Amino acid sequence: MQWVALRHFNATGADSSGRLGERHDPETHLIPIVLEAALGRREQVTVFGTDYDTGWNVHSGLHLRAGSG
């Protein structure tokens, strides 16, 4: 293996009492929204982002080789 790409995100939740984690009303995070749709609690998943100047949402990042010297 010459390289590996890792993307970190926080896949977390909350307990129903609200003592731990986050609870949003309305929910605004992608993973809980997708899970709600999969469970039939939401009719659709809407993803925004077509209004960029180029039409692309460019993820800015630093390639490890670019930052190593």
C-alpha positions in Angstrom: 0.0 0.0 0.0 1.5 3.3 -1.1 -1.0 5.7 0.6 -4.3 5.8 2.4 -6.8 8.6 2.7 -8.7 9.1 6.0 -11.6 11.4 6.5 -12.7 12.1 10.1 -16.2 13.1 11.1 -18.1 12.8 14.3 -20.7 10.2 14.1 -22.3 10.8 17.4 -25.8 10.9 18.9 -27.7 11.9 22.0 -29.8 10.0 24.6 -33.4 10.8 24.7 -33.2 12.5 28.1 -30.9 15.2 26.6 -28.2 14.7 29.2 -25.6 13.3 26.8 -24.7 14.4 23.3 -26.6 16.8 21.1 -30.2 17.0 20.2 -31.4 19.5 17.5 -34.9 20.4 16.7 -35.1 20.6 13.8 -32.2 18.3 13.0 -29.5 19.9 10.8 -26.8 17.2 10.7 -26.5 14.9 7.7 -26.1 11.5 9.4 -29.1 11.8 11.7 -31.2 13.1 8.8 -30.2 10.2 6.5 -31.0 7.8 9.4 -34.4 9.4 9.9 -35.2 9.0 6.2 -34.1 5.3 6.3 -36.4 4.7 9.3 -39.3 6.4 7.6 -39.4 9.3 10.0 -38.6 11.8 7.1 -39.8 11.7 3.5 -36.7 13.0 1.9 -33.1 14.1 2.3 -32.3 17.5 0.8 -28.7 18.4 0.1 -28.0 22.0 -0.6 -25.0 23.4 -2.5 -25.7 24.1 -6.2 -25.4 27.8 -5.8 -21.5 27.9 -5.8 -19.9 30.2 -8.4 -18.5 27.2 -10.3 -21.3 24.7 -9.4 -18.8 22.7 -7.3 -18.3 22.6 -3.6 -14.5 22.3 -3.5 -13.2 20.6 -0.3 -10.0 22.4 0.7 -7.3 20.2 2.1 -3.6 19.7 2.3 -2.0 16.7 0.7 0.5 15.2 3.1 3.3 15.3 0.6 2.6 19.0 -0.1 2.9 19.8 3.5 6.0 17.7 4.3 8.6 19.6 2.5 
